[in-house]
């Protein structure tokens, strides 16, 4: 049920993101979703890719600081309130969301959300109990293929 997310520490310098994407392309790694949070001097690039282990190794070899984190992926109704419903369920269960980002895929009327929560197992159980569709890593990695 968990998805491997690549996190890359990125200095805020011209060309860094281009270099990262070039490294991924050279290793036949396809990006499925991404998020970047930055400050004046650096950022954290979070990626869901089709080949997470290869991506992490390639980026480390290229000199980047990289970590792999397990996150939850959910499919929600692509309509007003779809995300609110899922987040409200987690809140009611006392589960805090550390961060999240969303993307759309090919499934009609479904939006995908990546969640990093404080208690992964409890979040998975809560979401399943309320009928929220959990997305497997393999489903995300192969989204476009």
C-alpha positions in Angstrom: 0.0 0.0 0.0 2.9 2.4 0.5 4.6 4.3 -2.3 8.3 5.1 -2.4 8.9 8.8 -2.6 12.3 10.3 -3.5 13.3 13.4 -1.6 16.3 15.5 -3.0 18.0 18.3 -1.2 18.5 21.0 -3.8 20.5 24.2 -3.6 18.8 27.2 -5.0 21.2 27.7 -7.9 20.4 28.1 -11.6 20.3 24.8 -13.4 19.9 22.5 -10.4 16.4 21.2 -11.4 17.4 20.9 -15.0 20.4 18.8 -13.9 18.2 16.6 -11.7 15.7 15.9 -14.5 18.6 15.3 -16.9 20.0 12.7 -14.6 16.6 11.0 -14.3 16.1 11.0 -18.1 19.5 9.5 -18.7 18.5 6.6 -16.4 15.1 6.1 -18.1 13.3 7.3 -15.0 9.9 8.9 -15.6 8.4 11.4 -13.1 4.8 10.6 -12.0 4.3 13.5 -9.5 6.5 16.1 -7.8 6.4 18.8 -5.3 9.1 21.3 -4.3 9.3 23.4 -1.1 12.0 26.0 -1.0 13.6 28.7 1.1 16.1 31.3 0.0 19.1 29.0 -0.1 17.7 25.5 -0.7 14.7 23.3 -1.4 13.4 19.8 -1.0 12.2 18.2 -4.2 9.8 15.3 -3.6 9.3 12.9 -6.5 7.2 9.9 -7.3 8.9 8.1 -10.2 8.5 4.9 -12.0 11.8 3.5 -10.8 12.5 4.9 -7.3 15.5 2.8 -6.5 17.2 3.5 -9.8 16.4 7.2 -9.4 17.8 7.4 -5.9 21.0 5.7 -6.9 21.5 7.8 -10.0 20.9 11.1 -8.0 23.3 10.0 -5.3 25.9 9.1 -7.9 25.4 12.6 -9.3 26.3 14.1 -5.9 22.8 14.9 -4.5 21.6 14.2 -1.0 18.7 11.8 -1.5 16.4 9.8 0.8 13.5 7.5 0.1 10.3 7.9 2.2 7.2 5.8 2.2 4.1 7.8 1.6 0.4 7.0 1.2 -1.4 7.5 -2.2 -5.1 7.8 -2.3 -7.7 8.2 -5.1 -10.5 10.7 -4.3 -13.5 11.9 -6.2 -12.5 14.7 -8.4 -15.2 17.1 -7.2 -15.5 19.8 -4.6 -15.2 18.3 -1.2 -13.4 15.1 -2.2 -10.2 16.1 -0.5 -12.0 17.6 2.5 -13.8 14.3 3.2 -10.5 12.3 3.3 -8.7 14.9 5.4 -11.7 15.1 7.8 -11.6 11.4 8.3 -7.9 11.6 9.3 -8.6 14.5 11.6 -11.4 12.6 13.3 -9.0 9.7 13.9 -6.4 12.1 15.4 -3.9 11.7 12.5 -1.8 14.7 11.5 -0.9 15.3 7.9 2.8 16.4 7.7 2.5 17.3 4.0 0.7 16.4 0.8 0.5 17.1 -2.9 -1.9 16.1 -5.6 -1.9 15.2 -9.3 -4.4 13.9 -11.8 -4.1 10.6 -13.8 -6.0 8.9 -16.5 -8.8 7.6 -14.3 -11.9 9.6 -15.0 -13.3 11.6 -12.1 -10.4 10.6 -9.8 -7.7 12.9 -8.4 -4.7 11.4 -6.7 -3.1 12.7 -3.5 0.2 11.8 -1.9 0.1 12.0 1.9 2.9 11.9 4.5 1.3 11.4 7.9 2.5 10.9 11.4 1.0 7.4 11.8 1.0 5.6 8.5 -0.6 2.4 9.7 -3.5 4.2 11.5 -4.0 6.4 8.5 -4.2 3.4 6.1 -6.7 1.7 8.4 -8.9 4.8 8.8 -8.9 5.5 5.1 -9.8 1.9 4.2 -12.6 1.8 6.8 -14.1 4.8 5.2 -13.9 3.5 1.7 -11.1 5.7 0.4 -9.2 4.1 -2.4 -5.6 3.5 -1.6 -3.2 3.5 -4.5 -0.4 0.9 -4.6 3.1 1.9 -5.6 3.1 -0.2 -8.7 -0.2 1.5 -9.8 1.5 4.9 -9.6 4.8 3.8 -11.1 3.1 2.4 -14.2 0.4 5.2 -14.6 1.3 6.2 -18.1 2.7 3.0 -19.4 
